[in-house]
């Protein structure tokens, strides 16, 4: 049962927009960024929602590794492709512009693809693929990130948690959306564990000496120090649990994110220089949009996708389980539960919100304040 206090969606949205504006982000761009962050909380993906508002976005603006103004440059464009340079601005703003362009191109030509270089964290990948699904089209996206994953048979953090994300329109109330890291757990989830004082389940982290580490705060330090890495999907460091599959997909995302853009990859994405000082991340993202109308039609696609999802959920259940889910369903159920309540906010985030409000003397009163 949820014990954390709720903050209304409207209040949190307005507050984040005003804070972003205080740090130099335009109102239009701030609205995009706030919506992406809140969409994470709407889906119950709290590792990427308001929990990351200050430490990932505001703090990076302050330390100079994220520019509040997003100067988007089109490096190359064809009728079906776009390559952008975000010039270290807000990754969410550049990604929004990219998806708007690709959706329009796909409607005209059947499919389109794009890539962004010199970008920053773009929030949950599913936000971008879902932009296509809302238009009745297929959305695909991925991004590289600072090194966290060790390759199979390795212990060094080389690859990012590099999500490979698909959104497929259905005839149901929600699309099929598979949005997950190619590591066994994403870095943001460990950050969430640390903020909530929770242990990380054993087996999710590979250490240089083979020891088991479950303290979330310690794991975050070890990831920065390079003495630990996240296991790829399936597990590691060996291949007994088929971790080479997660390692392989992470490599695909890393290659596409860097090679399509001519951008940075792996160790160049740490966010610190050789002297340990902050530097720009220079992330890469890729996006593809496919219009089913160029095949057998959107209605046929939506109906078939829905039929497949319904058949999966209706299949025989394992002993002790009475429900099977399809990708995107749990997130939709979280939204139904939260839409009239708001965002649940833990103590650590409460302190951050109050600190930001007081710093800028903003006229907000939060429901968790006495």
C-alpha positions as CSV (number, residue, x, y, z in Angstrom):
1,X,0.0,0.0,0.0
2,X,1.3,3.4,-0.9
3,X,2.3,5.5,2.1
4,X,4.1,8.4,0.4
5,X,2.1,11.6,0.0
6,X,0.8,12.6,-3.4
7,X,1.4,15.8,-5.3
8,X,-1.1,16.7,-8.0
9,X,0.0,16.4,-11.6
10,X,-0.9,20.0,-12.2
11,X,1.1,21.3,-9.3
12,X,4.1,19.2,-10.1
13,X,4.0,20.1,-13.8
14,X,3.8,23.8,-13.1
15,X,6.5,23.6,-10.5
16,X,9.0,21.8,-12.7
17,X,8.3,24.2,-15.6
18,X,9.0,27.2,-13.3
19,X,12.2,25.7,-11.9
20,X,13.5,24.8,-15.4
21,X,12.7,28.4,-16.5
22,X,14.6,29.7,-13.4
23,X,17.7,27.8,-14.7
24,X,17.4,29.3,-18.2
25,X,15.2,26.8,-20.1
26,X,12.5,28.4,-22.3
27,X,8.9,27.9,-21.3
28,X,8.2,25.9,-24.4
29,X,11.2,23.6,-23.8
30,X,10.5,23.4,-20.1
31,X,6.9,22.1,-20.8
32,X,8.3,19.3,-22.9
33,X,10.9,18.3,-20.3
34,X,8.4,18.4,-17.5
35,X,5.9,16.2,-19.4
36,X,8.6,13.6,-20.2
37,X,9.6,13.4,-16.6
38,X,6.0,13.2,-15.3
39,X,5.1,10.5,-18.0
40,X,7.6,8.3,-16.2
41,X,5.7,8.7,-12.9
42,X,2.4,8.2,-14.7
43,X,3.7,4.8,-15.7
44,X,5.2,4.0,-12.4
45,X,8.8,4.2,-13.8
46,X,9.9,6.3,-10.8
47,X,13.6,5.8,-11.6
48,X,13.2,8.3,-14.4
49,X,10.5,10.6,-13.1
50,X,10.6,13.5,-10.5
51,X,13.3,11.4,-8.6
52,X,15.7,12.5,-11.4
53,X,14.5,16.1,-11.8
54,X,17.2,17.6,-9.6
55,X,20.1,15.2,-9.7
56,X,20.1,14.5,-13.5
57,X,18.8,17.7,-15.0
58,X,19.0,20.6,-12.7
59,X,22.4,19.6,-11.2
60,X,23.8,19.0,-14.7
61,X,22.7,22.5,-15.8
62,X,24.5,23.9,-12.7
63,X,27.7,22.0,-13.3
64,X,27.7,22.9,-17.0
65,X,27.3,19.4,-18.5
66,X,23.8,20.2,-19.8
67,X,22.9,23.5,-21.6
68,X,19.5,25.0,-20.8
69,X,19.2,26.4,-24.4
70,X,18.8,23.7,-27.0
71,X,20.4,24.8,-30.3
72,X,19.2,22.1,-32.8
73,X,21.2,21.9,-36.0
74,X,20.1,19.7,-38.9
75,X,23.3,18.1,-40.2
76,X,21.7,16.0,-42.9
77,X,18.2,15.5,-44.2
78,X,16.5,13.4,-46.9
79,X,12.8,12.7,-47.6
80,X,13.0,9.8,-45.1
81,X,16.0,10.6,-42.8
82,X,17.3,13.3,-40.4
83,X,20.6,13.7,-38.5
84,X,20.6,16.3,-35.8
85,X,23.2,17.9,-33.5
86,X,21.7,18.9,-30.1
87,X,24.9,20.8,-29.2
88,X,24.7,19.5,-25.5
89,X,21.2,21.0,-25.0
90,X,18.1,19.3,-23.5
91,X,18.0,15.8,-25.1
92,X,14.2,15.7,-24.5
93,X,13.7,18.9,-26.6
94,X,15.8,17.6,-29.5
95,X,14.1,14.2,-29.4
96,X,10.6,15.8,-29.5
97,X,11.6,17.8,-32.6
98,X,13.0,14.6,-34.1
99,X,9.9,12.6,-33.6
100,X,7.6,15.3,-35.0
101,X,9.7,15.4,-38.1
102,X,9.9,11.6,-38.5
103,X,6.2,11.1,-37.9
104,X,5.4,13.6,-40.7
105,X,7.9,11.9,-43.0
106,X,6.6,8.4,-42.3
107,X,3.0,9.5,-43.0
108,X,4.2,10.6,-46.4
109,X,6.7,7.9,-47.3
110,X,5.8,4.9,-45.1
111,X,8.8,4.9,-42.9
112,X,11.5,7.3,-41.6
113,X,14.6,7.2,-39.4
114,X,16.7,9.7,-37.6
115,X,19.6,10.1,-35.2
116,X,20.9,12.8,-32.8
117,X,24.5,13.4,-31.7
118,X,25.9,15.6,-28.9
119,X,22.8,15.1,-26.9
120,X,22.0,14.5,-23.2
121,X,19.6,12.3,-21.2
122,X,16.3,12.0,-23.1
123,X,14.1,10.6,-20.3
124,X,12.2,7.3,-20.8
125,X,12.7,5.9,-24.3
126,X,9.1,4.8,-24.4
127,X,7.9,8.4,-24.5
128,X,9.4,8.8,-28.0
129,X,8.3,5.5,-29.4
130,X,4.8,6.1,-28.0
131,X,4.6,9.4,-29.9
132,X,4.5,7.2,-33.0
133,X,2.0,4.7,-31.5
134,X,-0.4,7.6,-30.7
135,X,-0.5,8.3,-34.4
136,X,-1.2,4.7,-35.3
137,X,2.4,4.0,-36.2
138,X,5.3,1.8,-35.0
139,X,8.0,3.6,-33.0
140,X,11.5,2.4,-32.3
141,X,14.2,4.1,-30.4
142,X,17.4,3.6,-28.5
143,X,20.2,5.6,-26.8
144,X,23.7,5.0,-25.5
145,X,24.7,6.2,-22.0
146,X,27.6,6.4,-19.7
147,X,29.3,3.1,-19.3
148,X,27.7,0.7,-16.8
149,X,27.4,-2.8,-18.4
150,X,30.3,-5.3,-18.5
151,X,30.5,-7.6,-21.6
152,X,30.0,-11.3,-21.1
153,X,33.1,-12.8,-19.5
154,X,34.2,-9.3,-18.5
155,X,34.1,-7.2,-15.4
156,X,34.8,-3.7,-16.8
157,X,31.8,-1.3,-17.3
158,X,32.0,-0.6,-21.0
159,X,28.5,-0.2,-22.4
160,X,25.6,2.0,-21.2
161,X,22.3,0.5,-20.0
162,X,21.3,1.3,-23.6
163,X,17.5,0.6,-24.0
164,X,16.1,-0.9,-27.1
165,X,12.5,0.3,-27.2
166,X,9.4,-0.6,-29.4
167,X,5.9,0.8,-29.3
168,X,3.3,-0.9,-31.3
169,X,-0.3,0.5,-31.7
170,X,-3.1,-1.9,-30.8
171,X,-6.9,-1.7,-30.7
172,X,-6.8,-1.6,-26.9
173,X,-6.7,1.4,-24.5
174,X,-2.9,1.3,-24.5
175,X,-0.1,0.4,-27.0
176,X,2.3,-2.5,-26.7
177,X,5.4,-0.8,-25.4
178,X,8.5,-2.6,-24.4
179,X,10.9,-0.1,-22.8
180,X,13.7,-1.5,-20.8
181,X,17.5,-1.4,-20.4
182,X,19.7,-4.0,-21.9
183,X,21.3,-4.5,-18.5
184,X,19.7,-6.7,-15.8
185,X,18.8,-3.5,-13.9
186,X,19.1,0.1,-15.1
187,X,21.3,2.6,-13.3
188,X,18.4,4.8,-12.5
189,X,16.8,1.9,-10.5
190,X,19.9,1.6,-8.3
191,X,19.7,5.4,-7.8
192,X,16.1,5.0,-6.7
193,X,17.1,2.1,-4.3
194,X,19.7,4.4,-2.8
195,X,17.3,7.3,-2.3
196,X,14.8,5.0,-0.7
197,X,17.3,3.2,1.5
198,X,16.6,-0.2,-0.2
199,X,19.0,-3.1,-1.0
200,X,19.7,-4.1,-4.6
201,X,18.9,-7.8,-5.2
202,X,22.0,-10.0,-5.4
203,X,23.3,-10.9,-8.8
204,X,22.6,-7.7,-10.6
205,X,26.1,-6.3,-10.3
206,X,29.5,-7.8,-11.4
207,X,32.5,-6.9,-9.3
208,X,36.2,-7.2,-10.1
209,X,36.9,-9.6,-7.2
210,X,33.7,-11.6,-7.6
211,X,32.1,-10.4,-4.4
212,X,28.4,-9.8,-3.9
213,X,27.3,-6.2,-3.3
214,X,23.8,-5.2,-2.5
215,X,24.2,-1.8,-0.9
216,X,22.8,0.7,-3.5
217,X,24.9,3.7,-2.5
218,X,28.1,1.6,-2.5
219,X,27.2,0.2,-5.9
220,X,26.8,3.7,-7.4
221,X,30.2,4.6,-6.0
222,X,31.8,1.5,-7.4
223,X,30.3,2.1,-10.9
224,X,31.9,5.5,-10.9
225,X,35.2,4.1,-9.6
226,X,35.1,1.4,-12.2
227,X,35.3,-1.5,-9.7
228,X,31.8,-2.8,-10.5
229,X,29.6,-3.1,-13.5
230,X,25.9,-4.0,-14.1
231,X,25.3,-7.4,-15.5
232,X,23.7,-7.6,-19.0
233,X,20.2,-9.0,-19.4
234,X,20.5,-12.6,-18.5
235,X,23.3,-12.1,-16.0
236,X,27.1,-12.4,-15.8
237,X,30.0,-12.5,-15.7
238,X,29.7,-15.9,-17.5
239,X,27.2,-17.1,-20.1
240,X,25.4,-19.7,-18.1
241,X,22.2,-17.6,-17.9
242,X,22.6,-16.3,-21.5
243,X,23.8,-12.9,-20.6
244,X,25.4,-12.7,-24.0
245,X,21.9,-11.8,-25.4
246,X,21.7,-8.7,-23.3
247,X,25.4,-7.9,-24.1
248,X,24.6,-8.3,-27.8
249,X,21.6,-6.1,-27.8
250,X,23.4,-3.4,-25.8
251,X,26.2,-3.5,-28.4
252,X,23.6,-3.0,-31.1
253,X,22.2,0.1,-29.4
254,X,25.7,1.4,-28.8
255,X,26.7,1.0,-32.4
256,X,23.5,2.5,-33.8
257,X,23.6,5.4,-31.4
258,X,27.2,6.3,-32.3
259,X,27.7,5.1,-35.9
260,X,24.5,6.7,-37.3
261,X,25.6,10.0,-35.9
262,X,29.4,9.8,-36.1
263,X,29.2,10.5,-32.4
264,X,30.8,9.4,-29.1
265,X,30.6,5.9,-27.5
266,X,31.4,3.9,-24.4
267,X,34.3,5.5,-22.4
268,X,33.8,8.9,-24.1
269,X,30.4,9.1,-22.4
270,X,31.4,9.2,-18.8
271,X,30.7,12.9,-18.2
272,X,34.1,13.5,-16.7
273,X,37.5,14.2,-18.2
274,X,40.9,12.6,-17.5
275,X,41.2,14.8,-14.4
276,X,37.8,13.8,-13.0
277,X,36.2,17.1,-13.8
278,X,32.7,17.3,-15.4
279,X,32.5,17.5,-19.2
280,X,29.7,17.2,-21.7
281,X,28.2,13.7,-22.2
282,X,27.7,13.8,-26.0
283,X,25.1,11.0,-26.1
284,X,23.6,9.6,-29.3
285,X,20.0,8.5,-29.9
286,X,18.3,6.8,-32.9
287,X,14.7,6.7,-33.9
288,X,12.6,4.9,-36.5
289,X,8.9,5.3,-37.4
290,X,7.0,2.9,-39.6
291,X,3.5,3.5,-40.9
292,X,1.4,0.3,-41.1
293,X,-0.6,2.0,-43.9
294,X,2.4,1.3,-46.1
295,X,1.8,-2.4,-45.5
296,X,-1.7,-3.9,-44.8
297,X,-3.1,-0.8,-43.1
298,X,-3.3,0.6,-39.6
299,X,-6.6,-1.0,-38.7
300,X,-5.3,-4.5,-39.6
301,X,-2.1,-3.9,-37.6
302,X,-3.9,-2.6,-34.5
303,X,-6.4,-5.5,-34.6
304,X,-3.7,-8.2,-35.1
305,X,-1.5,-6.7,-32.4
306,X,-4.5,-6.5,-30.0
307,X,-5.5,-10.1,-30.8
308,X,-1.9,-11.3,-30.1
309,X,-1.8,-9.5,-26.7
310,X,-5.2,-10.8,-25.7
311,X,-4.3,-14.4,-26.6
312,X,-1.1,-14.1,-24.5
313,X,-3.0,-12.8,-21.5
314,X,-5.6,-15.6,-21.9
315,X,-3.1,-18.4,-22.0
316,X,-2.6,-20.9,-19.2
317,X,-1.3,-19.4,-16.0
318,X,1.6,-20.8,-13.9
319,X,0.7,-22.3,-10.5
320,X,0.1,-19.5,-7.9
321,X,-0.5,-16.8,-10.6
322,X,-3.8,-15.6,-11.9
323,X,-2.8,-13.0,-14.4
324,X,-0.5,-12.6,-17.4
325,X,0.5,-9.2,-18.6
326,X,1.7,-7.8,-22.0
327,X,4.2,-5.0,-22.3
328,X,2.7,-1.6,-21.5
329,X,-0.2,-3.1,-19.5
330,X,1.2,-2.7,-16.0
331,X,2.2,0.9,-16.8
332,X,-1.4,1.6,-18.0
333,X,-2.8,0.2,-14.8
334,X,-0.5,2.4,-12.7
335,X,-1.8,5.4,-14.6
336,X,-5.4,4.4,-13.9
337,X,-4.5,4.2,-10.2
338,X,-2.6,7.4,-10.1
339,X,-4.4,9.7,-12.5
340,X,-6.7,11.2,-9.9
341,X,-4.2,11.1,-7.0
342,X,-1.0,12.5,-8.4
343,X,2.7,11.8,-8.0
344,X,3.8,9.9,-4.9
345,X,6.8,11.7,-3.5
346,X,9.4,10.2,-1.0
347,X,11.2,12.1,1.7
348,X,14.4,12.6,-0.4
349,X,12.5,14.2,-3.3
350,X,10.4,16.3,-0.9
351,X,13.6,17.9,0.4
352,X,14.8,18.6,-3.1
353,X,11.5,20.2,-4.1
354,X,11.5,22.4,-1.1
355,X,15.1,23.4,-1.6
356,X,14.5,24.4,-5.2
357,X,11.4,26.3,-4.3
358,X,13.1,28.2,-1.6
359,X,16.2,28.9,-3.7
360,X,14.1,30.7,-6.3
361,X,11.4,32.0,-3.9
362,X,8.6,30.3,-6.0
363,X,5.0,30.6,-4.8
364,X,4.3,26.9,-4.1
365,X,2.9,25.0,-1.1
366,X,3.3,21.2,-1.2
367,X,0.7,18.9,0.4
368,X,3.4,17.1,2.4
369,X,4.5,20.2,4.2
370,X,3.2,20.6,7.7
